[in-house]
Amino acid sequence: MAPVDVPTLTDAGGTVAYLQEISPEMRGCAILNADGEVLAASGNIERWGEAGRDLLVAADAAGAEPVAHTHVATGDGEAFCVREAGLTAVAVTERFTLASLMIVDMRNALRQLSASGGPA
């Protein structure tokens, strides 16, 4: 298998596109800033913002500290959120997605986006 060149992720839209490219089981995703504002999404920005913020609120309510990541599986699909460097990635995938790989991919994409100077 040939090595895959990871692009430099310099904007939130490019990060969304990259995550969808490397995750064929992904139905969609969004990148939010620390205030919960959607910077980019694969679909309706308002719906992604509301759903992403709701997922974070529910996950944070389960413990004393804000979550670094969460994964929820249902009979219809799976939802993920990952926080890194003041950014959050939220994604919905098909059922039986490899959760550990999805979380690592999302975290690495956020790290690259942050390291490039931000989610402009």
N, C-alpha and C positions, 0 to 999 in steps of 0.2 A: 504494500500500500504506500503510495507516495505521500510525503508530508504535506500538511495543509498550511498554507501561509495565512496567519492571522492578520487581518487588516488593522491598521491603526484606527481606533474608534474615536472620532473627534466631535461627533454630534449625536444627539439623542435619536434622531431619525435613522441615521446610519447604524446605530446600535440595535434598534428594533429590527431593521432589515437583516442585520448579521445574525441575530438570535433566531429569526425565522428561517434563515438559510441553513444554519447548522442543526436545526431541530425540526425535522420533517413532521414530527407528530404534534408540533405546536399549532394551536388554532389561532392564537393571537397573543400580543403582549404590549406592554406600555412601560415607559420610564417616567417616574415621578420625582420631583425635587423634595427637599426636606420638609417643605410646607404642604406637600400633597398635591401640588400643581402638576398636571400632566405636561411633560415636555415633548413627548412624541408617543404615538400609539398606532397600532395596526388597524384600528377601526375608529369608531366614534369616541372622540376625546372626552366628552362629558360622561359617557357611560363607563369608560375605562377609569376615569378619575373617581367617580362615585364607588364603583365596585372595588377598586384598589384600596381606597381609603377605608371602606367597610371591612375588607379582609384584614387590614392592619389593625384596626380598632378591636376586632374580635380576637385576633391572635394576641395582641398586647394585653387584653383583659384577662387572659389565662394565667398571667404571672405578675411578679413584682417589677420586672424589667421589660423594656421593649424587646421584641423578638428580633433576632438577626435574620432569621428566615422561617418560613412556614410552608407546609405542604398539606393540602386537603384533597383526599381522594373520594369520589362519589361513583355511583354506578354509571354516570354519564360522562365523566372526565375528571381531570385533576387541575387544581389551582396551586400556584406557587407565588411566593413573594420573597425577595431577597433585598436586604438593606446593606449598603456598602458606601462608605465615603460620602454620606449625606444624600445619596440617591437611593431610589427603590425601583426594582424591576418587578413587574407583576405579569404573570403568564397563565394561560389556560391551555391545556394539552389534551390529547386523546387519553383514553384509559390505558393503564399499565405502562406509563412512561417511566423510564429509569430515573427515579427521583434524585439520587445522589449526583448523577451526571447533569441533570437539568439545573440543580442548585449551583454546582461548580461552574457551569457555563454562564449562568446569569451573574454570579459573583465576579468572575473574571472579566466579563464584558463591562460591568460597572466600574471595576478597578481601572480598566483601560480608558474608559470614558473620563473618569475623574483625573487620571494621570495626564491626559492630553490637554488639560486646562479647563475642562468643564463641559457641561452639556449644551453648549450654545445651539 
